[in-house]
Amino acid sequence: MHIGVIGATGTIGSRVVGEALGRGHRVTAFSRDVREIRDDRDNLTWAGLDVLDTASIAAALPGLDVLISGFQPGNAARDMADTLARSIADPTVYARAATALVTALAGHPRTRLIVIGGAGSLEVEPGLVLADSDELLHQALDQLGLPREYAAAVRGHRDALNVLRTSNRLWTYFSPAGDIAPGERTGRFRIGGDQPVVDADGRSRISAEDAAVALIDEAELPRFVQRRFTIGY
C-alpha cells in the first residue's frame, strides 16, 4: 500500500510514518519544507505540500491509496507554544484545510482520506459535544495545562469534522484521546465512536505511538469510512 502522510515531522505524523514503514508500506511523507530533512529509510520519499492549497494536494494524490493528514499550523513536536499561538490566532485553518483536502479528492475518488483531528468534538454525554460547552471545555483545558484561549482551536477542529461530514469522499476522522503524548507502543487500546474512551480513573489518554498503530490499522482495514473514531486505554 502507498500511504501519504501530511505533517510527517510532527508528534503523531512522524510515528505514523514509522508505523507504516515497519509494516512494509511505501510512504510519501509531506511537510511544508523538506530541504533540510535527512531521512533515507527504505520505501520513504519526502515531498513538499501546502495543505491549504487544493492544487498542491491534488498534485500529490496520484498513486496514493490513503492520505493521512496530521496537519497543524506549526510543528508542536518542535515548538508547542508556537503551534498553540498559531491555532488560537486562526482557528479557521482546520476547516480550510479540510475543505482543500476534500476538494482535491474530487478528482481521485478512490483515494481514502484520514484526518487526525481533535478530541473536543467528542460527546461528553449524549447529544453534548465538549466543544459546545464553555464550562466543560475550559475545565478540560485546565486539566491538560492548555490556555483557555485554545478553546477557539478546539472548535476549529470541530468545524473541520463538520466539513468532512458534508462530503461524499472516502474520509475518516480520528479523534485521539484528550491526553495524547509520546510514550510506549503497546498495541493495546480500546476503540470508540463519538464518545471518548476513558480508563478506570476516568482519564481519556493514549500514547502517540498507539495512535499511529490505530491509524495504520484503519488504513489497512477500513472500518470507519465516512465516520469518526477515537481510541483510549
Secondary structure as UniProt FT lines:
FT   STRAND          2..6
FT   TURN            7..9
FT   HELIX           11..22
FT   TURN            23..24
FT   STRAND          26..31
FT   TURN            35..36
FT   TURN            42..43
FT   STRAND          44..48
FT   TURN            51..52
FT   HELIX           54..60
FT   TURN            62..63
FT   STRAND          66..69
FT   TURN            76..78
FT   HELIX           80..89
FT   TURN            91..92
FT   HELIX           93..104
FT   HELIX           105..107
FT   TURN            109..110
FT   STRAND          112..116
FT   TURN            120..121
FT   STRAND          123..125
FT   TURN            126..127
FT   STRAND          128..129
FT   HELIX           130..132
FT   HELIX           134..144
FT   HELIX           148..150
FT   HELIX           151..165
FT   STRAND          171..175
FT   STRAND          179..181
FT   STRAND          190..192
FT   TURN            200..201
FT   STRAND          205..207
FT   HELIX           208..220
FT   TURN            225..226
FT   STRAND          227..232
//
